[in-house]
Amino acid sequence: MKLSVTFLILIFVQIHIFAQYNPQYEDNKTPTYYEVINAYKYLADNYKQAQLFVEGKTDIGKPLHLFVLSLDGDFNPATIKKKNKRIVLINNGIHPGESCGIDASLQFATDILSGKLKAKKYLQNTVICIIPVYNVGGALNRGHSRMNQLGPIEHGFRGNGKNLDLNRDFIKCDSENTKSFERIFQKWSPDIFIDTHTSNGADYQYKITLIATQSDKLNPILAKYMDDTLVPYLYKSMKKSNYEMIPYVQTLGRTPDEGIFAFYDSPRYASGYTSLFNTIGFITETHMLKPYKDRVLSTYHFIVNLTGFVNKNYVEIGKIRQKAFKNTVNQSQFTVKWTLDKTKDSTILFKGYEAKYKTSEITGMQRLYYDRSKPYEKQIKYYHHYKAVKTIKKPAYYIIPQAWKRVIERLELNNVQIEQLDRDTVLSVTAYYVDDFSTRNLYENHYLHYDIKTHVKTENIQFYKGDYLVKPNQPTNYYIIATLEPDADDSFFAWNFFDAVLQHKEWISDYIFEETALKILKEHPEIKEKLEKSKEKDVNLAKSHYYQLFFIYQHSEYFEKSYRRYPVYRKELKK
């Protein structure tokens, strides 16, 4: 039988491709950073449907790459969107020790281009963007740091070149990696986002679990589609692929038997960040104690199933997202704080192992273990709703003095449209004053504030030519509100961008201030009354001459007005 020249060429190309990419996960290994990039370079060099872009820097000095699969060879996001195609962005190696997505995405790209997967089924109406390795510094720092994980034999480290956990950096944006990611994200504006991980925690029978971005805080029209259509499809299709999923196992107690609850992905996390821009986000979490091959293949099948769904339902997904953006522009109220709603629960079938306790040979104390010889299936409680703690009305605009450049840079990086005052002016605005807050110990190079309490005053404030106006009448409204409202979970204030206003700049000399203080008390008996009441409650104040004088100063007209005044002001909408 004679073989056509075209067929022989196709066979040769496929053999050549597989010679270039040799899957290592079969042997409990994952490729190095350089091997991954070289494999993608080879695919881009040999297929017109693929390109590998350099999209900015990382903290380690190496570039951040983006690999794009486009069936018609169009790699321009503007023209792709004009063709009404959907865009899926897959992020790998944010924690390089959790490397299954790195292998799975490379396998997926190879299978699409080599013809093992039918390209039209996945790329006819969809463009796939893959970040091969996001945390390049962590990937280069190979070793054996994930002691709770069953392989691969060697893997990357969680911290990046600056020793940051990049999955806590999407608002504060301390790393070059994050800046590059956000440029990619804003340029391509993906409809769907996937971030690939491996879990820690309880033991159970599933090879893969799933975090869908918290739907209560997602735009309602997107949340309904995700909850009612997309997520159920993913669970069904993964079961058919022999990789049954369960929601990410975050336990209410020590073990899953006591129930699990949905992960709250605030904007510091990848999927929490992407949801601010009406992108449906998923975090795959393969199980740490399953064979590495199974972890890679379960992630691979998730990518296959999800991209196939998006390609088939591209029209509906596009329409829904357009409506979501329209709603976002016109939306008047935004929730900035959430808490788990324990009044709403459902039950789900859970396949686990019996949790038992035995005496530790090291400490002599009781230790937990899961008995894999005792698998079970039973219904457990699942809490997957969050309720609003604080909702605010958007202002007509925010005013940010130009001194706060780091904030402006991050707004501009995320496509927020900003105007500048063309002259010096005094405006009547709403000013927040910080009454109280708690602060975490050192956390990702910051001292994160939480439980932030404020009050507001209407004041006339002097602004200057070049100060910035930010109007929440744009598609980026969620990001604007989430970062500029001071008591939002991941606001710029929470991440220490405005800590300078929390410190006094002027003080008093008690021997000089004494006569002035007497005059203040005579003219303002209300201050004297406050002082006496405070002395009854505060022993240190009652015993200190200086503190009492400072109290008077603090409640007088002489006290610095900028102290604890949050330097982002609101111009309220006219009623």
N, C-alpha and C positions, 0 to 999 in steps of 0.2 A: 504494500500500500504506500503510495506516494504522499508525503507530507508537504503542505504548501510552505513557501518561504516565510509568509507572515506568521504561520503557526510556529515554525522553528524559531523565528526571532522572538516570539512571545515566550516560548519555553526557555530560551537562553536568558532573556531578561529576568524572568522569574527566578531561575537558578542563581543568576548573578546577584539579585536582590537578597535572597536568603543567605547567600555567601557573605554579603556585607553585614546583614543583621542576624546574628545568632542569638536567639533568646536564651538568656542565662538563668531565668527564673526556674527552668526545669531542674537546675542543679542547686537551687537555693542560693542563687547569686543575683546581684543587680549590677548593671554596667556602671562604670565610672562616669563622671560628668563629661569627660572628653569623648568617651565612647558613645554616649548619648548624642552629643552635638554632631559628631562625625557621621553617625547613622542618619540623622535628619538632613545633614548636608548632602549626603549621597542621594537620598530620596528627592530633595529639591533639585539636584543637578540632573536627575534622570527622568523626571516627570514634569510635564508642563502644568499639571494640576496642583503642583506644590511649590511653595516658596518658603525660604527661611530668612526671616528679617532680624536685624539687630535693632532692638528697641530700648536704647538707653543703657545705663550703667548699673552695677551692683556695688555694694560696699566693699567687696573683695577686689574690685578693680576689673573683673571680667564682665563682658556684656550680658544683658538679658536678651534671650532669643524668643522669637515668636514664629512658630511653624503654622502655615495656613494651607488648608486643603480647599480648593475651589474647582469645581468640575469644569467650568468654562474658561478657567485661567484668568479670571478677573480677581485681582487682589486689592482693589480700591474699595474701602468700606462705603464711600459715598455712592458709587455706582451700583454696588451690591444691594444697598438698601433701595435704590430706585427700581431695581428689578424685583422688589418685594421678596427678597430672600431673607431667611432667618440666620442669625449668627449664634453659634455656641462657642463659649470660651472654656477651655479646660486648663486648670492650673495644677501643676505637679511639683512635688518636692518643696512645699512651703516648710515642711518638716522632713528633711531628706532621709532621716532614718525610717520614715514611713513611705517607702519608695515604690509601693505596688502600682501607683498611678503612673510613675515614670515608665515602668515596663509596659503597663497596659496601654498607654497612649501610643507608645512607639509600635507596639504590636498592631493596634488599631490602624494607625497610619500606613504601616507596611501592608496590611491585609487589604485596605481600600485600594492602594495604588497598584498592588500586584494582581488584583482581580479576585483574590480569595473571597472578599466581600464585594457585592455588586455596588459599584459606586453610586449609581443612580438612586438606589434605595436610601442612601444616606446624604448624598450631595446634590441631588437634582434641584432642591429648593433651599439648601442649607450650606453655609460655609462654616467649616470647623477651624477654630483657632486653638492652638496648643502651646502653652508655655512649657517647654520640655523639662526645665529645672528652674524653679523660681529662686530658691535659696541656694545660690551658687556657692557661697562661702561655706555653708553647712555641708554641701555635697562634696566639696573638696576636702573637708575635714573628716575623712573616713576612719571608721574604727568599729567598736563594739559597745557603744554607749547605751543601747536600748536593751537592758538586761531582762525586761519583762516580756520580750518579744521573741517568737520562734523564727529566727532568720529575717532577712538574708544573712549570710555569713559575715559580710562586711557591709556597712551602710554609712550614710552621712550623719551629721550631728544636728541637733535641733536649733542651736543658735547660729546666726549668720555671721558674716565677717566682723560685725560690730557686737556680736554676742547678743543680738536681739531675737526674740521670738517674733517672727514676721506676722504670725497670725494674731498679734495684738497691736499691730502698727498701722491699721488702715485709716485711723483718724489723725493720730499724732504725726504719722508720716515722717518718722525720724530717719529712715533708711533710704539709700539710693534705690534699693530694690522696690520699695513701695512707691516712690515717685515714678519710677519707670512703669510699674504695674498700672498706676492710675492713668498715666498717659495712654497706655494700651487700651485700658477699659473705656476711657472717654472717647478715644478715637473710633473704636469698633462698636461701642454701645451694644454689647451682646444681649440677646433675648433670654438666653439660658446660661447659667454659670455652674461649673462643676469644680469643686476643690477636693482633691483626693488625699485621704488620710488612712492611718491605722490606729485602732482604739487601744486604750488601756482600760482596766476595770474588771468587772465580773467575768466569769466563764460561763459559756452557754453553747448551744449547738450551731448557731448561725455563723457562716463565714464572713458575712458582710451585714452592716447596719447602715441606716440612712438618717441624716439630718436634713430635713427640708426647712428652708428658712422660715422662721416663726411667722405663721400665717396671720396672726392677729395684728401684727404690725406692718404686714405687707399691704399694699394697695388692695382694697376689698375685691375689686374685679379680678385681679390677678390671684388673690388668695382663694377665691371660690373656684377658679379654674384649676389651680394647683391641687387643692384639697379634694375636689369632686371628680376630676378627670385625670390629671397627669400623674399624681402620686398613686392612686389605685392601679393605673396601668403599669407603673413601674414595679409595684409589688407582684402583680400577676405575671408580668413578662419575666421577671427575675426568677420566679418559681418555676416557670416553664423552662428556663435556662439551667435549671438544677442548682441555682444559687439563691435560695429563698432568703428574703430580707426580713428584718424587724426594725422598728424605730431604734435609733441610738439608745443604748442601755445606760441611762443615767438614773441611778437608784435613789428612792426616797429614804431607804434605810441602808443597812449594810449589804443586803443582797436583793436581787430582783424580785424575790417572793413578796416583798413588801410594797411592790409597785414601782413604776418608772415614770419619769416626766420628761417633757420635751425640752431640749436644749434651747436656752435663750441666746441667740446670736446677736448681741448688741453690735453697734457699728464698728467696734474695734476689730471684729472678726471679718474674714473675707466675705462670707455670705451676708453678714449684717451690713457691711458696706455696700455690696452690690444691690441689695434690696432697696437702699435709699434711692436708687435710680431705676426702679421698676424692672429690675432683672430678677427672674426667679432663680434662686440659688440652691444648690444641693452640695452637701458634704458627704462623701462616701467614707465610711469608717469600717475597714475590714478588721477581722478579729485577730488580735496579736498572737494567739496561741494556735492558729490554724496554719497548715503548711504554706510556705510562701507562694508556691505555685497556685494554690487555691485563692489566695488573697489577690494575686495578680489577675487571674482569670475571672474572678467575681467582679473586680473593677472593670475589666475589659467588657464583660457582658453588660454591665450597667451603662457604659458609654455607648455600646452598640444599640441597646434597647432605647435609650433616651434619644440619641441622634436619629434613629429610625422613626421614632414618634414625632419628633420636631419636623423632620422632612415631610412626613405625611400630613401633618396638621399645621403646616406653615401659615396658611391663610388665616385661620382662626387665631393662632397665637399672635400674629401681627396685628390683627384688628383689636384684640383684647389689650395688647400693650399700648397701642395708640390711644385707646379710650382711657387707659390708666394714666398716661401722661397728660391728657386733657383734664382729667379729674384733679391731678396733682397741681396743675397751674391754677385751677379755680378753687381748690380746697381752702377753707378758711380756718379749720382747727386741726391741730396736730398733737398727737400724744408723744410726750417726751420721756415718760417713765412708765415701766410695766412691772407687774409682779405675777407670779404663778397663781392661777385661779384654782384653788383646791375644792371649789364647789362644783366644778365640772370635771367629771372623769368618765372614761369608758373602760371597757375590758377588752383585752386582746389575748389571743392564744400565744403562749410563750413556751418555747422549747428550751429548757434549761437543764442543769444538773443539780442534784441535791447539794445544798450547802451544809457542811458539817464542821465541827471543831475538834481539835485534838491538841495534845500538849506539845509545845515547841521544844525541840531538842536543844535549842540554843538558850532560850530565856526561861524555860520551864513554865511558861504561861500558855493560855489557850490561844490557838491560832486558827484562822479560817482556812478551809480548803473546799474545793468542789470535787465531788465524787463522780468521775466520768463513767463509772460502772453503774451509776444510778441516774440515767436520763429520765426526764419527765416532760409531759405536756400538760399545761393547765392555764386557766384564765387568770390573768393578773390585772391590776388596775393600771391605767395609763392616763396621765394628766397631760393634756397637750394644748391647753388654752392659757393665755395670759390676759390679765385685765389691766385696764388703764389706771395708773396711779395719778398722773398729772397730764392734763390736756390744756394747751394754750391756744389763744387766738393769734393768728399771724398779724404783724403790724403792717402799716403801709410800706415801711422800709426800716432797715437797721442802719445806724450810722457808726462807722468804725474809724476812729482817728488814725491818721496815717502812720503814727508811731508803731503800730502793731503789725509790722510787715509780715511776720511769719504766718499770721492768720490770713492776710490777704493773699499770700503766695499759695496757700492750700486751697482757698476758694477758687482762685484762678486756675489752678491745676485741675480742678474738678468742674470746669466749664460753667462756673457761676458768673452770670453777667453782672458787672459792677460799674457804677458811675462814680465820678468824682465831683466834689463841689468846685464851682468855678470862681468862688470868692469867699472871703471871710464872712461869717454870719453867726448870729445867735439864734438858736432854735429852742422851742419848748418841746421837751422830750420826756419820755419815761425812762428813769434811771433805776437799775437794780442796785440794791445794797446787800452785801453778803453778811448775814447775821451769824451763821454758824455752819460748820462743816466738819466732817471727819476725814482723816487722811490715812491711806495705807502706807505701810512700810515700803521700802524701795521696790518698785514694780516696773520692770521693763524701762529702766533708766528714768523713771518719773516717780513722783509721790502722788498717786492718784487720789483726788478728792471724791467724796461721796456723801450722801445724806446732807446735801447742800440746802440751806434754808436762806431765803431772801425776802426782802420787802421792797416795795417800789415807791418812788417819789416822782412827781412831775416837777421838772426844774428847767430853768433857762440855762443852756450850756453854750459856751463859746466854741464854735468849730472854725476850721480854717480851710482855705483853698487847698484842694488836694485830698481832703478827707473823703472817705469812701461811703457811698450809699449802696445798699444791697436790698433789692426789692424781691420779696417772696411771691413773685407772679410768674414763675418760670418752671421748666421741667425739673430743675434741681432743688425744688422747694424742700423736699425731705432732708436733703443734706444740709441746706441752709439752717433749718430749724434745729436739727439734731446737733449741730456744731455750735450755734450762736446762742441758744437758750442756755443760761448758765447751769441750771440744775438738770439738764438732760444727762442721761447715763454716760455718754461719751462726748460731752461738750468739750470745746477747747479750754474752757475754764477748768473742768474736771482734770484735764491733762496738763495743768500747770502753765498754760500759755499766758495767764494774766496774774501770776503770783506776786508780781511787784506791787499791786494795789493792796495786798494784804499786810503790808508793812508800813508802820508809821515813818514819816520823814522829818517831822518836827517834834521837839520835846520842850519841856519847861525847866527852868532853874527855880527851885521852890522859894529861895530867899528873895528872888526878884518878883515872882508871881503872886506872893502873899497878898499885897495890897489890892492888886487887880482882882484876885479871887474874892476878897471881901466885897468889893464893888459889884461883882457879878451876882453874888448871893443876895445882896440888898435889892438889886434891880430885877432879879429873877428868883423869886421865892420857890418857884416850881423846881428849880435845880437843887435848892437846899432840901426840899422835901424828898426828892429822888435820892440824894446823898444819904439822908438819914435812914431811909428804908433799905438802901443797899448795905449800909453798915450793919444793920440788924441781921442781914442774911450772910454777909461776908466778913468773917473774923479778921482775915488779913487786911482788908480795907479799913476796918475799924481801928486796927492797931498801927496803921502806917500814916504818918503825916504826909509823905510824898504822894502816896496813892490817892489820898483824899483830895489833895490839890490837883492832881492829874485828872481825877474824876470831874472836878469842876471845869477844868480846861476842856476836857473831852465833850462836855455838854454845852459848851459856850460857842459863840459865833466865831471865836478865834481858831477853833479846831479845824484841821485840814479837811476840806470837803471831798478830797479824792480818796481818803482812806476807806477801803472796802467798797468803793463805788466801782461796779463792774463797767469797764470802758467800752461796752457795746450798747448803744442806746436805741430805744424803740421810738419811732414816730407812729403814733397810733392811727388806725383808720378812722375817718370821720364817721360818726354815728348817723 
